[in-house]
């Protein structure tokens, strides 16, 4: 990520230098115009990368400074690329005004993604059919949420209160939270925010797993607070909220004489290496399914969708619920699934997938990382209804 950003930054600086010189050729203060343009290219990204790389620890304040500086770089530098390209293509008036128009649209889109889309929650309703589902569970309703990233929310109390209200309005049998509750450390989940999240209700309760941001691997000062201790404290706080954090564990819920299994895949050490990999080699997850009878219907909650290949290979789950990808916070909402940079890397990146009679749903998440906006990729609350298939 850092290397890619630096390469893009250098390319932008070179482009900006030549384009600004041409755009300001008749300006009395041409030299200062060029200096000002290059400063906007360099300063925000230096602040953003520097905050994360050189601070003693990735505190909430450091991450927010980095995120907003990155947003500034996108507005001041990335958005100006069309203007610069058109300036180099032609000196004619049409090129200049075309560049201004495109750049203005990009700037407005970025601000719309920050002020509007970032908290414009989308309720996705999905029916999943299975011949293995017991008849007593026909119509069983699951609310799926993921990737809240409390530490990078702008107004966490207000936003979480709205999320809880929308989830509770669905009157679900179960809430499945697919990980990344916090952004860097457990302490982002303050008592006030925990109180709001404790109001999340469902007949069979809230089931959650940890994600890569929950376990503390992004803390720089891990001597003061170890990854293991951070994870333990976060799970403890979730349990105090009334959430059922199932880490490599299988539990059952019942309807009369029928039952279905719910398995949680912990974000353990064997997954850390591959947290940002597009593909995942086979991982033996059978430990999480101890006590599970494979004749029973199973719902698995696993933060990263890349585990589904291993789950499919071993025929472990009927419905797997994941998050993690966020649709990379950029999605053009056309076609059934939309168009996103995520589609060029991940085999499965958003929405419902069905293979071998089994299902995976990837929720686009609630929060944001790296920059505080979502362009097209609205924060998602999924309402899944299980149906018996004759």
Secondary structure by P-SEA (a helix, b strand, c coil): caaaaaaaaaaaaaaaaaaaaaaaccccaaaaaaaaaaaaacaaaaaaaaaacccccccaaaaaaaaaaaaaaaaacccaaaaaaaaaacccaaaaaaaaaaaaaaaaaaaaaacccccbbbbbbbbbbbcccccccccbbbbbbccccccccccaaaaaaaaaaaaaaacccbbbbcccccccccccccaaaaaaaaaccccccbbbbbccccccccccccccccaaaaaaaaaaaaaaacccccccbbbbbbccccbbbbbbbccccccccccccccccccccccccccccccbbbbbbbccccaaaaaaaaccccbbbbccccccccccccccccccccccccccccccccccccbbbbbcccccccccccccccbbbbbbbbbbcc
